Amino acid sequence: MKKYIVLLGLFFATNSLFADEGMWLLNMLDKLNLQQKGCKLTPEQIYSINHSSLKDAVLGLSNADRPYNFFCTSELVSPQGLLFTNYHCGFDMIQKHTSITNNYIENGFWAMNADEELPNEGILATRVVAMYDVTERVLLALNEAKIPMQDTAAVYDDDNEKEISQSSKSIFEKIIASVTDTCSYGASVKSFFEGNQYFLFIYETFKDVRLVGAPPRSIGKYGDETDNWMWPRHTGDFCVLRVYTDESGMPSEYSTKNKPLSPKHYLPVSLKGVNEGDYAMVLGYPGTTGRYRCEADVRDFLRLENSTVKIIGDLCLDTYHRYMDNDTSIYIKYTAKYDMLSNYWKYSIGQNKGMKNLDVAGRKKQQEDTLKQWILADSSRIEKYGAMLDTLSSYYTENALLNTRLEFLNIGLLNVVESMMFAYDCIEILDAIAADDPVAVKEVQVAIKDRAKKFYKDYDANVDKAQFITLTYGAWNNLGYYIYRHKKFPLMKKYHGDVAKYADAVWAKSVFTDEKRFNEFIEKPDYKKFITDPMFGLLRYTISEYFRVKDALDHSEIDSAQTLYVDAIMKMNPDSLFYPDANSTLRLTYGSVASYQPSDGVSYKYYTTLKGVMEKKDEKKFEFHVPAKLEELYNAKDYGQYADANGELPVCFITTNDITGGNSGSPVINANGELIGLAFDGNWEAMSGDIIYEPILQRTISVDVRYVLFVIDKFAGAGYLLDEMKIVK
């Protein structure tokens, strides 16, 4: 789904400018007048190419296979490369190091010296070195190559799912090469405003990221799914990492010889706390927003796509529960996968509710009516934009069913049924065998063996098979989608539509569903055995169906209409200040600490304390289990220097900052540039925020840094880490 731009405030409003809305590019800071809003830093102190600045302390976290697709944000808090991020951002790392004998999920983990810190293969931490406007260069090259601008609206980069021409790809690669050929930096070209603007981002990426500490899940995920997306919140959602470099200070793969990063900038940590109305800003890497979706898109998204995610969650989460609740080893293997799907499932439910309550589709229609009047007032506008809105409306109405099916395949079968995608990840062995190149075969064998070791560590065939059965029947019963309907497909031909019997046969015979069988196969890989494997047959059919549906969604006309849509909005409001939709690039959002009133008779204050943790305590529910040590500290009121002026221990607070997924772990920074919290969630009443910002209701939920330090020091006994930090009292 393509994302669109928005104006400051409701994009057609000319007089209603909402001060806290916007995920702003750092080159736009001069236009924001942050000092008038309470910030005591200059734009140069926040973003500078030539000098250390706040942006140098903010690192995006990503996986090595998608280096600039940041799943979370982190911040440097010491001159020795110490990083804070959210517990849920580091949970996959925690889970991978967990076993029944070393249960870091339940007990927490704390390295008491550098030798005990745990390496995390494939995890990257990246900082922005600089960003440059390359719009003229890109558009000139596109024009010379005679490439329509809408063909590159999604723009080539590491994370682009849209296919563009090789000549377009070459243009961006040449720009990247011009700044990376002679240095150790990486780069990415990103498109903004639907191809109207292009920026080159230069990055420095660190490859040795180690786990230093994490609280037990009963602190880091306190409240779990019951409290997820809710306020009041009492979750200590943080963990501690450290970045290492080689002996010369350059990024390096993991080595015992590496040393902690000496950063250009790190954040002082404030114990001064927060009060209502205090200035707060967030720097981070928000993932994607759709603030500029048209009315038809919003209506179909509300009616179909989010409902599909809910169906997948209803089906699969229940299946996970059946196995996880009765087997600790399966719980350890699947808890991170469960959490990821559960978070997405609950988000889709809340977003639908928020969009209905706030009548987002109706507001979009009013905006489009205003746009239509502007277009009809001028013949040249009619010629250029006249058919645009009808094209958008027709596309989403006509393709709603296909979009639903694509969603089910992508998020359901091709995500949850893991052995299918593991087979896909092993296909490269076929090319090596076909090339009759023993050296190539050996190289691929080594790579796949390593991949398989990681895969089977967190895999259970019974869970995997149960999810396939659940999803296949679920598609039939809930969506009327007969995915495996072809009469020659084994499920129909041999098993007469009996999904359970077909699944039993596939999972019993496939080399991909059993570690021993797979290891025997990969030692002596055989081309025929691979292509006749029943799991590979299931994969081929499912992937073919995925591309059949995907190819049926012709984007060429809609891409052009969306480009015109954005252009029309910008032309209609030439004096307005725009910010682009989130696209996993570094952004700043500003706001203030603020309470809110979500409904009649309900009022929420802006902070919570440890008292609320104890009030929610329920030993019959794992979500509200309280560690004995934490309860002891509470009863003794042993809060040390982390208590507030009332003698209470703060846990979380809320602000009006405009954030989204990817901002998890982002530093919440006060007017002086000091760390006051870690952003980790949004609130239930404003779940439509990715589509339209709602200033009265929208809040960012953050863990108070005083609670973070309290847990490190008083609870975990790892106070030595605080000695590295610059603590501001």
Secondary structure, DSSP 8 states (H G I E B T S, - for coil): -----EESSSTT-SS---TT---EEGGGGGGT-GGGGT--S-HHHHS-SSS--GGGGEEEEEETTBTTS-SEEEEE-STT-EEEE-HHHHHHHHHHT--SSS-HHHH-EE-SSGGG-EE-TTEEEEEEEEEEE-HHHHHHHHHHTT--GGGGTT--STT--S---HHHHHHHHHHHHHHHTTSS-EEEEEEETTTTEEEEEEEEEE-EEEEEEE--HHHHTTTHHHHTT-SS------EEEEEEE-TTS---S--TT-EE---S----EE-S---TT-EEEEEE---B--TT--HHHHHHIIIIIHHHHHHHHHHHHHHHHHHHTT-HHHHHHHHHHHHHHHHHHHHHHHHHHHHHHTTHHHHHHHHHHHHHHHHHT-HHHHHHHTTHHHHHHHHHHHTHHHHHHHHIIIIIIHHH-HHHHHHHHTTHHHHHHHTT-HHHHHHHHHHHHHHHHHHHHT--HHHHHHHHHHHHHHIIIII---TT--TTSHHHHTTTT-HHHHHHHHHHH-GGG-HHHHHHHHHS--HHHHHT-HHHHHHHHHHHHHHHHHHHS--HHHHHHHHHHHHHHHHH-TTS-EE---BSS-EEEEEEB--EEEETTEEE-SEEEHHHHHHH--TTSGGG---HHHHHHHHTT--GGG--TTS--EEEEEE-----TT-TT-EEE-TTS-EEEEEEEE-GGGGGGGTS--TTT--EEEEEHHHHHHIIIIIT--GGGGGGS-EE-
